[in-house]
Amino acid sequence: MSSVFKCIIVDDEPPAIRLLEKYVNQVSFLELIASTTKSLEALQILESEQIDVVFLDIQMPSLTGIQLSKIIKDHTKVIFTTAYPQFAQESYDLDAIDYLLKPFEFNRFYKAVLKLKSLENQVLRQGTTDDYLFIKTDGKHNYEKVSINDIRYVEGLKNYVAVHLINKQIVTYNTLKHVEESLLKYNFIKIHKSFIVSLNHIEKTSSISVFINQKELPVGDTFRKAFFERINKNKL
């Protein structure tokens, strides 16, 4: 997740969508990507976009909110919005951020979305631990254990990914999107369609690039705003 949380609204009642859109637009750290009355359409959006949080109704046709939440990937958080209190326990079993019972006022909505900020701070702290990943190398069962703290940046190379470490580079058959999902809970951010960088290893920045180990990496137009908002959180 980033300092601005990209969100979608999924509700089969247009008035409920309009109210949520009004609330979202009042929160500076929320960016509304889409609203839909169809859960299957929401699933397509989630598969094509990097979404941080879904405001999700439960009683939906075709695919219920509960069913959809079980499909959503871990890095996308869920805030349920429903008129039915009986699903509350099940929603928390699914690690939902919050359960907003309709009708709810803006102050209750704001309390829920503030939990996203709290979670982000926990993620940043986790980035200082000595966690690790196993990276597949050549051979069916060959993996190399890599400390998260040793990863400087990751580079997408079509069907391969180059993981640039402090002392070497590992090239693995993978996609940058899959690697990004593995690194999201740590102190990493995507700065370009081909680069994910560790904030811990950035030496300096310019308006169009970052420098890691004296190597200049480009910051893409699509990612610039979110990147510098993240940087500004720790500026003097």
C-alpha positions, 0 to 999 in steps of 0.5 A: 500500500502507498500513502494514497490508497486506491479504492473501488466501490462495489454495491448493487444499490446506486444510492449507496454508491453515490454516498460512498463516492461522496465520503471517499472524495472528502478523504485526501488519502483515498483515490477512487478508481471505479464504482460498480454495481456488479461483483463480476465487473469488480473482479475484473477491475481487481485483476487489472488494477493495483487496488488497495481497498474495496468498499464491498456490499455483501448481498450482491447478485452473481457473487456475494461480497463474502464470496468475492472477498475470498478471491481478492488477493491479500494485498487488497484490503476489504471494508464491508458496507452492508445492512445485515449485521449477521455477517459481522463475525464472518467478515472479521474471520476473513480479515476485513479492515472494518464492517460498516453497518448501513446507514452510517455517517461520515465520521464512522466511515472515516474511522474505518479508513484511518485503519488503513493508515495504521496498517501502513505504519505496521508494514513500514516497521516490518521492513526493518526486520530480517525476513527473507524470501526463497527465489527460484534459480535454475532447476526444478527444486533449486531455490536461494534464500535471500534476506529482504534487507539485502534486496536493493531493487527488482527489475522486470525483464519480460518473462524474467525478473532480476533481483539486485542484491547488495553483493550480487544479482539473481535472475529468476523466471517470474513476473514483476507483478508476482514479485511485487505482491510478495514485497508489498508488505515490506518497505518497497515501492514500484517507481516504474513499470520495470522497477520496484525499489527498496526505500531503505536503499535509496541514496538520493532522488531527482524529479525523474529518477532515484539513485541506488548504489550509484545507479540511476533508475527512472521514475515513471509518470504513472508512479511519480505522485505516489512515490514522492508522497511516500518520500515526503512522509520521511522528509526533514 
